[in-house]
Amino acid sequence: MQIQRSTLLRQGRVDPEHQPSSDRPSTTKSMRITLQDLALDSLYVVHPGEHTFALDTAITAIALPALIDLLRPQASPASIAGS
C-alpha cells in the first residue's frame, strides 16, 4: 500500500489512521515499473522483520538483520591469528 507523504503527516506527526497495518512489505506498481525501466534482474526491499522471503520472482524482501549480516566484513583467518 502506498500513501502520499502529505497524507501521513498531520501537523508534523504521523497520522496513526494512515499507518500501514503490517510490517510485511508487498509489491507495488512502482517496484514493477522500476524493474522494467531500469532493466533490473532483481529488486530487494529492506524491511524491519526477521525473515527474508520472495515477494515475486524478481523481488525479494530482505530482513534488516540479514542485510547487516551480509554487509558485515568477515574476519579472515590471518586477521584472527594475528589478534
The 8 nearest C-alpha neighbors of each residue, nearest first, counted from 0:
[[1, 2, 27, 19, 25, 26, 24, 28],
 [2, 0, 3, 27, 19, 28, 4, 29],
 [3, 1, 4, 0, 6, 7, 17, 5],
 [2, 4, 6, 5, 1, 7, 8, 17],
 [5, 3, 7, 6, 2, 8, 1, 13],
 [4, 6, 8, 3, 7, 9, 2, 13],
 [7, 5, 3, 4, 8, 2, 17, 9],
 [8, 6, 4, 14, 13, 5, 17, 9],
 [9, 7, 13, 12, 5, 6, 11, 14],
 [8, 10, 12, 11, 14, 13, 7, 6],
 [9, 11, 12, 8, 13, 14, 7, 5],
 [10, 12, 9, 8, 13, 14, 7, 5],
 [13, 11, 8, 9, 10, 14, 7, 15],
 [12, 14, 8, 7, 15, 9, 11, 18],
 [13, 15, 7, 16, 8, 17, 9, 12],
 [16, 14, 18, 17, 13, 7, 19, 12],
 [17, 15, 14, 18, 7, 19, 13, 20],
 [18, 16, 15, 14, 7, 19, 6, 2],
 [17, 19, 15, 16, 20, 14, 7, 13],
 [18, 20, 21, 17, 0, 22, 16, 15],
 [21, 19, 18, 22, 17, 23, 16, 15],
 [22, 20, 23, 19, 24, 18, 25, 0],
 [21, 23, 24, 48, 47, 20, 46, 19],
 [22, 24, 21, 25, 48, 46, 47, 60],
 [25, 23, 22, 26, 60, 46, 21, 44],
 [26, 24, 27, 54, 23, 0, 60, 55],
 [25, 27, 54, 30, 24, 28, 55, 31],
 [28, 26, 30, 29, 25, 31, 0, 1],
 [27, 29, 31, 30, 32, 26, 33, 1],
 [28, 30, 32, 27, 31, 33, 26, 34],
 [31, 29, 33, 27, 28, 32, 34, 26],
 [30, 32, 34, 28, 33, 29, 35, 27],
 [31, 33, 29, 35, 30, 34, 36, 28],
 [34, 32, 30, 36, 35, 31, 37, 29],
 [35, 33, 39, 31, 32, 38, 37, 36],
 [34, 36, 38, 32, 33, 37, 31, 39],
 [37, 35, 33, 38, 34, 32, 39, 31],
 [36, 38, 39, 35, 34, 33, 32, 40],
 [39, 37, 35, 36, 34, 40, 33, 41],
 [40, 38, 34, 41, 37, 35, 42, 33],
 [39, 41, 57, 38, 42, 34, 58, 35],
 [42, 40, 57, 39, 58, 43, 34, 59],
 [41, 43, 58, 57, 59, 44, 34, 39],
 [44, 42, 59, 60, 58, 45, 61, 41],
 [43, 45, 60, 61, 59, 46, 42, 58],
 [46, 44, 61, 62, 63, 60, 43, 47],
 [45, 47, 62, 48, 63, 61, 44, 60],
 [48, 46, 63, 62, 49, 45, 22, 64],
 [49, 47, 62, 46, 50, 22, 63, 23],
 [48, 50, 62, 47, 64, 51, 63, 65],
 [51, 49, 62, 48, 52, 61, 65, 60],
 [50, 52, 61, 62, 60, 49, 53, 59],
 [53, 51, 60, 59, 50, 54, 61, 62],
 [52, 54, 59, 55, 60, 58, 56, 51],
 [55, 53, 58, 59, 60, 26, 52, 25],
 [54, 56, 58, 57, 53, 59, 26, 52],
 [55, 57, 58, 53, 54, 59, 41, 40],
 [56, 58, 41, 55, 42, 40, 59, 54],
 [59, 57, 42, 55, 54, 41, 43, 56],
 [60, 58, 53, 43, 54, 52, 61, 44],
 [59, 61, 44, 52, 51, 43, 45, 53],
 [62, 60, 51, 45, 44, 59, 46, 63],
 [61, 63, 46, 51, 65, 49, 48, 50],
 [62, 64, 66, 65, 47, 46, 45, 67],
 [65, 63, 67, 66, 62, 68, 49, 47],
 [66, 64, 68, 62, 63, 67, 69, 61],
 [67, 65, 69, 63, 68, 64, 70, 62],
 [66, 68, 64, 70, 69, 65, 71, 63],
 [69, 67, 65, 71, 66, 70, 64, 72],
 [70, 68, 66, 67, 71, 65, 72, 64],
 [69, 71, 67, 68, 66, 72, 65, 73],
 [70, 72, 68, 69, 67, 73, 66, 74],
 [73, 71, 70, 74, 69, 68, 75, 67],
 [72, 74, 75, 71, 70, 69, 68, 76],
 [73, 75, 72, 78, 76, 79, 77, 71],
 [74, 76, 78, 77, 73, 79, 80, 72],
 [75, 77, 79, 78, 80, 74, 81, 73],
 [78, 76, 80, 75, 79, 81, 74, 82],
 [79, 77, 81, 75, 80, 76, 74, 82],
 [78, 80, 76, 82, 81, 77, 75, 74],
 [79, 81, 77, 78, 82, 76, 75, 74],
 [80, 82, 78, 79, 77, 76, 75, 74],
 [81, 79, 80, 78, 77, 76, 74, 75]]
